[in-house]
């Protein structure tokens, strides 16, 4: 990607060309934002769905349950479709980096080229083993076939790690020196392993697992609500939902870690996230609300809440936006609302996980699989049907906080977004073209995935031994 940006738009272009108009800048930002928002969901499925598939296949080998083997096979085929779609949307993003942001790629491409190069290796490893996994399903012994799926999981997680390292660098630029306006003394490893990399990469990988798990569980929750109460659909729900429920509390802890990181390294972003305009101690935590005249209004304030979260003491001083030049303020209301929605969705998913844990504990204690009443369990499945959309909302809002909270910088403290954008006119046309392409890809992807579910019938009349493996709905 760094080579693409440097070749198509060398650094000199942005130096002599006229600045982009407000409309073209907005179009470039909208196009990049929409492309990322679409791709990130597919990318998360590419990270989490292979793990779910291996879990189902492993359980099928251990129990001999044909429903689990069918489930794994269907998920594997969906995995292949989503991998192809993700490759297309990822390629579009790579071109957009060079075409829309030549000022950024021309100047800093050599600094952040390493994680993109390593992500390319991870991508090819994933593609190779995905081909083996799909082709060799009936051509390898079952256990050996299961082992061929492990590199897919590892490569998918590695891809997420490397790409997010590049984004983390944009929040904490390291590994270079600027001399006479030029980037010199580049250290790619220091750039990739910057201070923001640990919290951002862990947060993203866990988010990917949650999105894949809860989205998959939502599909089967709807099927359960429609009366498809067999071993296949119960497994299709409880395996991914169980994974999501396990990951969620860890994600909340990591999210707290990421917020504390902002307090030390990006205080103006934290101030925008929490709507803090004045530096001081005993800062309240504001839930909801909007920024009006440099004041958060219509929100619920928890006294001393933010100071306690940041430093475990009400005397902790939290830096406000008054320490940041007004021209460098992020859009406070947008960042604050996005953060609150992310947290709300996260705790909704945590509550669902605790509900399932309580049901499991009661079932173990009573020795019955149907300890919950039918009505109560149905309410749980109704709520769980919204877990997938909630996970996607949390994901998109989290990235909104990350990207919108960095504004107006494309590289924190070093390069303004206006200096990075392509100065050429007509970027609005590119936005409409990308919207049309992604609309077509969305329709085609949904159509193909729905066709895959209809090609192999679900086994009927499952054995009683299969039924006891999953809670009765």
C-alpha positions in Angstrom: 0.0 0.0 0.0 2.9 2.4 0.7 4.3 1.6 -2.7 0.9 2.3 -4.4 0.5 5.6 -2.7 4.1 6.7 -3.5 3.9 5.7 -7.1 0.5 7.1 -8.0 0.8 10.3 -5.9 4.4 11.2 -5.0 4.9 13.7 -2.1 5.4 16.6 -4.5 1.8 16.4 -5.7 0.3 17.7 -2.5 3.0 20.4 -2.3 2.1 22.3 -5.4 -1.6 21.5 -6.0 -4.4 23.6 -4.7 -6.1 22.5 -1.5 -9.1 20.3 -1.8 -12.5 21.9 -1.6 -14.7 21.3 1.4 -17.0 19.1 -0.7 -14.2 17.0 -2.0 -12.7 16.6 1.5 -16.1 15.6 2.9 -16.5 13.1 0.0 -13.1 11.6 0.6 -13.8 11.2 4.3 -17.3 9.7 3.7 -16.0 7.3 1.1 -13.2 6.1 3.4 -15.5 5.9 6.4 -18.1 3.9 4.6 -15.6 1.5 3.0 -14.0 0.9 6.4 -17.4 0.5 8.1 -18.5 -2.1 5.6 -15.2 -4.0 5.4 -14.7 -4.2 9.2 -17.8 -6.4 9.7 -16.7 -8.8 7.0 -13.1 -8.8 8.4 -14.4 -9.6 11.9 -16.3 -12.6 10.5 -13.1 -13.6 8.8 -11.3 -13.6 12.1 -14.0 -15.3 14.3 -15.9 -17.6 12.0 -12.9 -20.0 11.4 -12.6 -20.5 15.2 -16.3 -21.2 15.5 -16.0 -23.7 12.6 -13.1 -25.5 14.2 -15.0 -25.7 17.5 -18.0 -27.2 15.8 -15.9 -29.7 13.8 -13.9 -30.7 17.0 -17.1 -31.2 18.9 -18.5 -33.2 16.0 -15.5 -35.5 16.0 -15.7 -36.0 19.8 -19.4 -36.7 20.0 -20.1 -38.2 16.6 -23.0 -35.8 16.3 -23.9 -35.4 12.5 -25.6 -32.1 13.2 -22.3 -30.6 14.4 -20.4 -31.9 11.4 -23.0 -30.4 9.1 -22.8 -27.2 11.0 -19.1 -27.0 10.6 -19.3 -27.8 6.9 -21.8 -25.0 6.3 -19.8 -22.5 8.3 -16.7 -23.5 6.3 -18.5 -22.7 3.0 -19.7 -19.4 4.4 -16.1 -18.8 5.5 -15.0 -19.2 1.9 -17.6 -16.8 0.5 -16.8 -14.1 3.2 -13.1 -14.5 2.6 -13.5 -13.7 -1.1 -15.8 -10.7 -0.4 -13.4 -9.5 2.3 -10.5 -9.7 -0.2 -12.5 -7.5 -2.7 -13.4 -4.9 -0.1 -9.8 -4.9 1.3 -8.4 -4.3 -2.2 -10.8 -1.3 -2.6 -9.5 0.1 0.7 -5.8 -0.3 -0.4 -6.5 1.7 -3.6 -8.4 4.3 -1.6 -5.4 4.8 0.7 -3.3 5.9 -2.3 -6.1 7.6 -4.4 -7.8 9.6 -1.6 -4.9 10.3 0.8 -1.7 10.8 -1.3 -0.3 13.4 1.1 -0.4 10.8 3.9 0.9 7.8 1.9 3.5 9.8 0.1 5.1 11.1 3.2 4.6 8.3 5.7 4.1 5.2 3.6 7.7 4.1 4.2 7.1 4.3 7.9 4.0 2.1 8.1 4.8 -0.2 5.2 6.0 -3.1 7.4 2.6 -4.0 9.0 0.9 -3.9 5.7 3.6 -6.2 4.2 3.3 -8.6 7.0 -0.5 -8.5 6.7 0.0 -9.6 3.1 1.9 -12.7 4.2 -0.8 -13.5 6.7 -3.4 -13.1 4.0 -1.7 -15.5 1.7 -1.3 -18.1 4.4 -4.9 -17.8 5.3 -5.9 -18.2 1.6 -3.7 -21.2 1.1 -4.9 -23.1 4.1 -8.5 -22.1 3.5 -8.3 -23.7 0.1 -6.8 -26.8 1.6 -9.5 -26.9 4.3 -12.4 -26.6 1.9 -11.0 -28.9 -0.8 -9.7 -31.7 1.6 -12.9 -32.1 3.7 -13.5 -35.6 2.3 -9.9 -36.3 1.2 -8.1 -36.2 4.6 -8.6 -38.1 7.8 -10.9 -36.1 10.0 -8.3 -35.2 12.6 -5.8 -34.1 10.0 -8.4 -32.1 8.3 -9.2 -30.4 11.6 -5.5 -29.4 12.0 -5.5 -27.7 8.6 -7.9 -25.2 10.0 -5.6 -24.0 12.7 -3.4 -21.9 10.4 -6.6 -20.1 9.1 -7.4 -19.0 12.7 -3.9 -17.9 13.4 -3.5 -16.1 10.1 -6.8 -14.3 10.5 -5.9 -13.0 14.0 -2.4 -12.0 12.7 -4.0 -10.0 9.9 -6.1 -8.1 12.3 -3.0 -7.5 14.5 -0.9 -6.1 11.7 -3.5 -3.8 10.2 -4.5 -2.4 13.6 -0.8 -1.7 14.4 -0.8 0.6 11.4 -3.8 2.4 12.7 -2.3 2.5 16.1 0.7 4.3 14.6 -1.6 7.0 13.3 -2.6 7.6 17.0 1.0 7.4 18.3 3.5 8.0 15.5 6.9 6.6 16.3 10.0 5.2 14.5 11.1 8.1 12.3 12.6 11.6 12.4 11.5 14.6 10.4 14.4 16.6 9.1 14.0 19.6 6.8 10.4 18.5 6.2 11.4 15.0 5.1 11.0 11.7 6.9 14.4 10.1 7.7 15.9 7.5 10.1 12.9 5.2 9.7 12.6 2.3 12.2 9.7 0.2 10.9 9.6 -2.1 14.0 9.4 0.8 16.4 6.7 2.3 14.2 4.6 -0.8 14.2 5.1 -1.6 17.9 4.1 1.8 19.1 2.5 2.5 22.5 -1.0 2.4 21.1 -0.5 -1.1 19.5 -1.1 -3.3 22.6 -4.5 -1.9 23.7 -5.8 -1.3 20.2 -4.9 -4.7 18.8 -6.2 -6.7 21.8 -9.4 -4.6 21.7 -9.9 -5.2 18.0 -9.2 -9.0 18.1 -11.7 -9.5 20.9 -14.2 -7.3 19.1 -13.8 -9.4 16.0 -14.5 -12.6 18.0 -17.6 -11.0 19.6 -19.0 -9.8 16.3 -18.5 -13.1 14.6 -19.9 -15.0 17.5 -23.0 -12.9 18.3 -23.9 -12.4 14.6 -23.8 -16.1 14.0 -25.8 -16.8 17.2 -28.4 -14.2 16.1 -29.1 -16.1 12.9 -29.8 -19.3 14.8 -31.7 -17.4 17.5 -34.2 -16.3 14.9 -34.5 -19.9 13.7 -35.2 -21.1 17.2 -37.9 -18.5 17.6 -39.5 -19.9 14.4 -39.7 -23.3 16.0 -36.7 -25.0 14.6 -35.8 -26.6 17.9 -33.5 -29.4 16.8 -29.9 -30.3 17.7 -28.5 -28.5 14.7 -30.1 -25.1 15.4 -29.4 -25.4 19.2 -25.7 -26.1 18.5 -25.7 -23.3 15.9 -26.9 -20.9 18.6 -25.1 -22.0 21.8 -21.6 -22.6 20.3 -21.1 -19.0 19.0 -23.2 -17.4 21.8 -21.0 -19.2 24.4 -17.9 -17.9 22.8 -19.2 -14.4 22.7 -20.3 -14.6 26.3 -16.8 -15.8 27.4 -15.1 -13.0 25.4 -17.3 -10.1 26.5 -16.1 -9.6 30.1 -12.5 -9.6 28.9 -13.4 -7.1 26.3 -14.9 -4.7 28.9 -11.6 -5.0 30.9 -9.5 -4.3 27.8 -11.8 -1.3 26.9 -11.1 0.1 30.3 -7.4 -0.3 29.6 -7.8 1.5 26.3 -9.6 4.4 28.0 -6.8 4.8 30.5 -4.3 4.8 27.7 -6.1 7.8 26.2 -5.7 9.6 29.6 -1.9 9.3 29.3 -1.3 9.6 25.5 -4.4 11.3 23.9 -6.0 13.4 26.6 -7.9 15.6 24.2 -9.6 12.4 22.7 -10.6 11.3 26.2 -11.9 14.8 26.9 -14.1 14.6 23.8 -15.2 11.1 24.7 -16.4 12.1 28.1 -17.3 15.7 27.3 -14.8 17.3 29.6 -14.2 21.0 28.7 -12.3 22.2 31.8 -9.3 20.6 33.4 -9.7 19.6 37.1 -10.3 17.0 39.7 -13.6 15.5 40.9 -14.7 15.2 37.3 -18.1 13.6 36.9 -18.8 10.8 34.5 -21.5 11.9 32.1 -23.9 9.4 30.6 -25.6 10.6 27.5 -26.0 14.3 26.7 -24.8 16.6 24.0 -22.3 19.4 23.9 -23.8 22.9 23.9 -21.7 26.0 24.4 -18.8 24.1 25.7 -20.9 22.3 28.3 -22.5 18.8 28.4 -26.2 19.1 28.7 -29.1 16.7 29.1 -26.9 13.9 30.4 -26.8 11.9 33.6 -23.8 12.9 35.8 -22.2 10.5 38.2 -20.2 12.6 40.7 -16.4 12.0 40.6 -17.0 9.1 38.2 -14.4 10.0 35.6 -11.7 10.9 38.1 -12.3 7.5 39.9 -12.1 5.6 36.6 -9.0 7.3 35.4 -7.0 7.3 38.7 -9.0 5.4 41.3 -9.4 8.6 43.3 -11.8 11.6 43.2 -8.7 13.8 43.4 -7.4 12.6 40.0 -6.9 15.5 37.6 -8.5 14.9 34.2 -7.3 17.1 31.3 -10.1 19.0 29.6 -10.4 20.5 26.1 -9.3 23.9 27.5 -5.7 22.7 27.2 -6.2 22.0 23.5 -6.4 24.8 20.8 -10.0 25.2 19.7 -9.0 24.4 16.1 -7.9 20.9 17.2 -11.0 19.8 19.1 -12.7 16.7 17.8 -16.4 16.8 17.3 -17.4 16.3 20.9 -21.0 15.3 20.6 -20.4 12.7 17.9 -17.5 11.1 19.8 -19.3 11.1 23.1 -22.5 9.6 21.7 -20.6 6.9 19.8 -18.7 6.0 23.0 -21.8 5.8 25.1 -23.5 3.5 22.5 -20.5 1.3 22.4 -20.5 0.9 26.2 -24.3 0.4 26.3 -24.1 -2.4 23.7 -21.2 -4.0 25.5 -23.0 -4.2 28.8 -26.2 -5.5 27.0 -24.1 -8.3 25.7 -22.5 -8.9 29.2 -26.0 -9.1 30.7 -27.0 -11.7 28.1 -23.9 -13.7 28.9 -24.7 -13.6 32.6 -28.3 -14.6 31.9 -27.0 -17.7 30.1 -24.5 -18.4 32.9 -27.3 -18.3 35.4 -29.4 -20.7 33.3 -26.5 -23.1 33.0 -25.8 -23.0 36.8 -29.5 -23.6 37.7 -29.6 -26.4 35.2 -26.5 -28.1 36.7 -27.8 -27.6 40.2 -31.2 -29.1 39.5 -30.0 -31.8 37.1 -32.5 -30.7 34.5 -31.8 -29.4 31.0 -35.1 -27.4 30.9 -34.8 -25.7 34.3 -36.0 -22.4 32.8 -39.6 -22.1 31.9 -40.4 -22.1 28.3 -41.6 -18.5 28.5 -38.4 -17.3 30.2 -36.1 -19.1 27.8 -38.0 -17.7 24.9 -37.5 -14.2 26.3 -33.8 -14.9 26.5 -33.7 -16.1 22.8 -35.6 -13.0 21.8 -33.0 -10.8 23.5 -30.2 -12.9 22.1 -31.5 -12.4 18.6 -30.4 -8.7 19.0 -26.9 -9.7 20.2 -25.5 -9.6 16.6 -26.7 -6.2 15.8 -25.6 -5.0 19.2 -22.1 -6.3 18.6 -21.9 -4.6 15.2 -23.1 -1.3 16.8 -20.4 -1.6 19.4 -17.8 -2.3 16.7 -18.8 0.6 14.5 -19.1 3.0 17.4 -15.7 2.0 18.7 -14.1 2.7 15.4 -16.0 6.0 15.2 -14.4 7.0 18.6 -11.0 6.0 17.4 -11.1 7.8 14.1 -13.4 10.7 14.8 -11.7 11.3 18.1 -8.4 11.8 16.3 -9.7 14.6 14.2 -8.5 16.9 12.8 -5.3 14.8 12.6 -4.7 11.9 10.2 -1.3 11.4 12.0 -1.7 12.6 15.6 -0.1 16.0 16.1 1.8 15.8 12.8 -0.5 15.9 9.7 -3.9 17.4 9.3 -6.5 15.6 7.3 -6.6 18.6 4.9 -2.9 18.1 4.1 -3.4 14.4 3.4 -6.4 14.4 1.0 -6.1 14.3 -2.8 -6.3 17.8 -4.1 -7.9 16.7 -7.4 -11.5 17.6 -8.0 -14.4 15.2 -8.6 -14.0 13.0 -5.5 -17.8 13.1 -5.0 -18.2 10.9 -8.1 -15.9 8.3 -6.6 -18.1 8.2 -3.5 -21.2 7.4 -5.5 -19.4 4.8 -7.5 -18.2 3.1 -4.3 -21.7 3.2 -2.8 -23.0 1.4 -5.9 -20.3 -1.2 -5.8 -20.8 -2.0 -2.1 -24.6 -2.1 -2.5 -24.1 -4.8 -5.2 -21.7 -6.7 -3.1 -24.1 -6.7 -0.1 -26.9 -8.1 -2.2 -24.7 -10.7 -3.8 -23.2 -11.8 -0.5 -26.6 -12.2 1.3 -28.0 -14.1 -1.7 -25.1 -16.5 -1.9 -25.1 -17.2 1.9 -28.8 -17.8 1.9 -28.4 -20.3 -1.0 -25.7 -22.2 0.9 -28.1 -22.8 3.8 -30.6 -24.5 1.5 -28.4 -26.9 -0.4 -28.0 -29.5 2.4 -31.0 -30.5 4.5 -30.8 -30.4 8.3 -31.0 -33.8 9.9 -34.4 -34.4 11.5 -35.4 -36.3 14.6 -32.0 -35.9 16.4 -31.0 -38.6 18.9 -31.8 -38.0 22.6 -28.1 -38.0 23.3 -27.8 -35.0 21.0 -30.6 -33.1 22.6 -29.1 -33.3 26.1 -25.9 -31.5 24.9 -27.7 -28.1 24.6 -30.3 -26.4 26.8 -33.9 -27.0 25.8 -35.6 -23.9 24.4 
